[in-house]
Amino acid sequence: MNFTKSMFALALGSVGIMSAMSAHASDLNAGDKLTITNGVTVFDANGDPANVSSGSFFVVDASGDGKIQGVEKTALSQGSTGITIGRSNTAPGEISAPWLFFGYTGDNWVSTAITGGTGGLDMSGWTVTWNGEVIGLGTGAWQVNAFSGMPTSGYTNGTGIFSWSGVYGDSYTLDYTAAVQSGPFVGIKYALHLEGVTAVPEASTYGMMLAGLGLVGVAARRRKQSEV
């Protein structure tokens, strides 16, 4: 009797995991991933980058006018992992692939974990390394202009605007603005726009679920054999 109850409880736990994977939710869980859709660069007649027409990008307000222009966008692409929710101290090249800006290579990484959900993602640890400089971009929010491909308002310090249906596997958008607070680039405005697929659970989560289902199956077979 106790064995049957244990089997039933384990089965319910496995079903619960499966339900949680498909259910609507506003918050992301530690280990969930955000993939990054590659940005598509548009070139002008001279072969110079003129805009990013779709996908992910970042912006440096090089003109200093507080507005996003097409020529100020730099395309981003998927790194080795994308964003892993709850993981801190990522290495350059993991979140996004290295990119070129004014001829120098740069990388995105985080010094503290990204957490949250559709109420906003904590981006206070967002960091850029470029031309030998480590640039923290955890505060200094600003509101962007229209026709930028990003929401024009709602930005607050250290918080990204995160849009998602709440269903694992669906697409998302993440928009974030900040300003450099120290160093040689102090005051420069920065913006980030990411697109991709939301909150794909890590393989270990699926492994736990399948292991639970497997144990239920083995236990059921053994019980059936013992009754023969």
C-alpha positions as CSV (number, residue, x, y, z in Angstrom):
1,M,0.0,0.0,0.0
2,N,2.8,2.4,0.9
3,F,4.7,1.4,-2.2
4,T,1.6,2.2,-4.3
5,K,1.3,5.6,-2.7
6,S,4.9,6.4,-3.3
7,M,4.5,5.5,-6.9
8,F,1.5,7.8,-7.2
9,A,3.2,10.7,-5.5
10,L,6.2,10.4,-7.8
11,A,3.9,10.3,-10.8
12,L,2.1,13.4,-9.6
13,G,5.5,15.1,-9.1
14,S,6.5,14.3,-12.6
15,V,3.2,15.5,-14.0
16,G,3.6,18.7,-12.0
17,I,7.0,19.4,-13.6
18,M,5.5,18.9,-17.0
19,S,2.6,21.2,-16.2
20,A,4.9,23.9,-14.9
21,M,6.8,23.8,-18.2
22,S,3.7,24.5,-20.2
23,A,1.9,26.8,-17.8
24,H,1.7,30.6,-18.0
25,A,4.0,32.4,-15.7
26,S,5.3,35.9,-15.3
27,D,8.6,35.2,-13.5
28,L,11.6,33.4,-14.9
29,N,13.3,30.7,-12.8
30,A,17.0,30.1,-12.1
31,G,18.4,28.1,-15.0
32,D,15.9,29.3,-17.6
33,K,17.5,30.6,-20.8
34,L,16.9,33.4,-23.2
35,T,18.3,32.8,-26.6
36,I,19.4,35.7,-28.8
37,T,18.1,36.2,-32.3
38,N,20.9,37.5,-34.5
39,G,20.6,41.1,-35.6
40,V,20.5,41.8,-39.3
41,T,22.7,44.7,-40.4
42,V,21.7,46.9,-43.3
43,F,24.5,48.5,-45.3
44,D,24.5,51.8,-47.3
45,A,25.7,52.3,-50.9
46,N,29.3,52.6,-49.7
47,G,29.1,49.3,-47.8
48,D,29.0,50.9,-44.4
49,P,26.6,49.8,-41.6
50,A,23.5,52.0,-41.8
51,N,20.9,50.3,-39.5
52,V,19.9,47.0,-37.9
53,S,16.6,46.0,-39.6
54,S,15.6,43.2,-37.3
55,G,16.8,41.0,-34.5
56,S,19.0,42.0,-31.5
57,F,21.2,45.1,-31.3
58,F,22.8,47.6,-28.9
59,V,23.0,51.4,-29.3
60,V,25.7,53.8,-28.3
61,D,24.6,57.4,-28.6
62,A,27.7,58.5,-30.3
63,S,26.2,61.8,-31.5
64,G,25.2,62.8,-27.9
65,D,21.8,63.9,-29.0
66,G,19.9,61.5,-26.7
67,K,18.2,59.8,-29.7
68,I,18.7,56.5,-31.4
69,Q,19.7,56.6,-35.0
70,G,20.1,53.7,-37.3
71,V,23.8,54.2,-37.8
72,E,24.3,54.0,-34.0
73,K,23.0,50.4,-33.8
74,T,25.3,47.4,-33.7
75,A,23.9,43.9,-34.4
76,L,24.2,41.3,-31.7
77,S,24.2,37.5,-32.1
78,Q,23.9,34.5,-29.9
79,G,27.0,33.6,-27.8
80,S,27.8,30.1,-26.4
81,T,24.9,30.2,-23.9
82,G,22.7,33.3,-24.3
83,I,21.3,34.6,-21.1
84,T,21.0,32.2,-18.2
85,I,18.6,33.5,-15.5
86,G,20.1,33.5,-12.1
87,R,23.7,33.0,-13.3
88,S,26.2,35.6,-12.3
89,N,29.8,36.3,-13.3
90,T,29.5,35.1,-16.9
91,A,32.5,35.3,-19.2
92,P,32.7,37.4,-22.4
93,G,31.4,35.5,-25.4
94,E,28.9,33.4,-23.4
95,I,25.8,35.7,-23.5
96,S,26.5,37.1,-27.0
97,A,29.2,36.6,-29.6
98,P,32.0,39.2,-29.6
99,W,31.2,42.3,-31.8
100,L,33.1,45.1,-33.4
101,F,32.5,48.8,-32.6
102,F,34.7,51.4,-34.2
103,G,37.2,48.7,-35.1
104,Y,37.6,47.3,-31.6
105,T,36.2,44.1,-30.3
106,G,33.7,44.1,-27.4
107,D,31.7,41.6,-25.3
108,N,28.7,41.6,-23.1
109,W,28.6,39.9,-19.7
110,V,27.1,40.3,-16.2
111,S,28.7,40.8,-12.8
112,T,25.5,39.9,-11.0
113,A,22.7,37.6,-12.0
114,I,19.8,38.6,-14.2
115,T,16.5,37.8,-12.4
116,G,12.8,38.8,-12.7
117,G,10.1,38.4,-15.3
118,T,7.5,40.4,-17.1
119,G,7.4,42.9,-14.3
120,G,11.0,43.8,-15.2
121,L,14.4,42.1,-15.4
122,D,17.2,43.1,-13.0
123,M,19.9,44.3,-15.4
124,S,22.0,46.1,-12.8
125,G,25.0,43.8,-13.4
126,W,25.0,44.3,-17.2
127,T,28.6,45.0,-18.3
128,V,30.5,45.7,-21.5
129,T,34.2,45.1,-22.1
130,W,35.5,47.2,-25.1
131,N,38.9,48.2,-26.2
132,G,40.4,47.1,-22.9
133,E,37.8,49.1,-20.8
134,V,35.4,47.4,-18.4
135,I,32.2,49.5,-18.6
136,G,29.4,49.0,-16.1
137,L,25.9,49.7,-17.4
138,G,23.7,49.1,-14.4
139,T,22.0,52.4,-14.1
140,G,21.3,55.8,-15.8
141,A,18.1,54.9,-17.5
142,W,16.8,57.2,-20.3
143,Q,13.7,57.3,-22.5
144,V,14.3,56.6,-26.2
145,N,12.8,58.3,-29.2
146,A,10.1,56.9,-31.6
147,F,11.0,54.8,-34.6
148,S,13.9,53.2,-32.7
149,G,12.4,49.7,-32.6
150,M,12.2,49.9,-28.9
151,P,9.5,51.1,-26.4
152,T,9.8,54.9,-26.0
153,S,9.1,55.0,-22.2
154,G,9.0,53.0,-19.0
155,Y,12.7,52.7,-18.5
156,T,14.0,52.7,-14.9
157,N,17.5,52.4,-13.4
158,G,18.8,48.9,-13.6
159,T,15.6,47.3,-14.9
160,G,14.9,45.9,-18.4
161,I,11.5,46.0,-20.0
162,F,10.7,42.3,-20.6
163,S,7.8,41.2,-22.8
164,W,6.8,37.5,-22.9
165,S,3.6,35.5,-23.2
166,G,4.6,33.5,-20.1
167,V,4.8,30.2,-22.0
168,Y,8.1,28.5,-22.3
169,G,9.4,28.3,-25.8
170,D,7.6,31.5,-26.9
171,S,9.4,34.6,-28.2
172,Y,10.4,37.5,-26.0
173,T,11.8,41.1,-26.3
174,L,14.1,42.7,-23.8
175,D,14.7,46.5,-23.9
176,Y,17.1,48.3,-21.6
177,T,18.8,51.7,-21.3
178,A,21.7,52.9,-19.2
179,A,24.5,55.5,-19.1
180,V,28.2,55.1,-18.4
181,Q,28.8,56.3,-14.8
182,S,32.6,56.5,-14.7
183,G,35.8,56.2,-16.7
184,P,36.7,57.9,-20.0
185,F,33.1,57.4,-21.5
186,V,31.2,58.8,-18.5
187,G,27.8,60.1,-19.5
188,I,27.5,58.2,-22.8
189,K,24.0,56.8,-23.3
190,Y,23.6,53.1,-24.1
191,A,20.5,51.0,-25.1
192,L,20.0,47.3,-25.6
193,H,17.3,45.4,-27.6
194,L,17.2,41.6,-27.5
195,E,14.9,39.2,-29.2
196,G,14.8,35.5,-29.0
197,V,13.0,32.5,-27.5
198,T,12.1,32.7,-23.8
199,A,12.9,30.5,-20.8
200,V,13.9,27.2,-22.4
201,P,14.6,25.0,-19.3
202,E,18.1,23.6,-19.1
203,A,18.6,20.0,-20.0
204,S,19.0,19.0,-16.4
205,T,15.4,20.0,-15.7
206,Y,14.2,17.7,-18.5
207,G,16.5,15.0,-17.2
208,M,15.0,15.2,-13.7
209,M,11.5,14.9,-15.2
210,L,12.4,12.0,-17.4
211,A,14.2,10.2,-14.6
212,G,11.0,10.6,-12.4
213,L,8.9,9.1,-15.1
214,G,11.4,6.3,-15.6
215,L,11.3,5.4,-12.0
216,V,7.5,5.3,-12.0
217,G,7.7,2.9,-15.0
218,V,10.3,0.6,-13.4
219,A,8.4,0.5,-10.1
220,A,5.2,-0.4,-11.9
221,R,6.8,-3.2,-13.9
222,R,8.4,-4.6,-10.7
223,R,5.1,-4.5,-8.9
224,K,3.3,-6.2,-11.8
225,Q,6.0,-9.0,-11.9
226,S,5.7,-9.6,-8.2
227,E,2.0,-10.1,-8.5
228,V,2.4,-12.8,-11.1
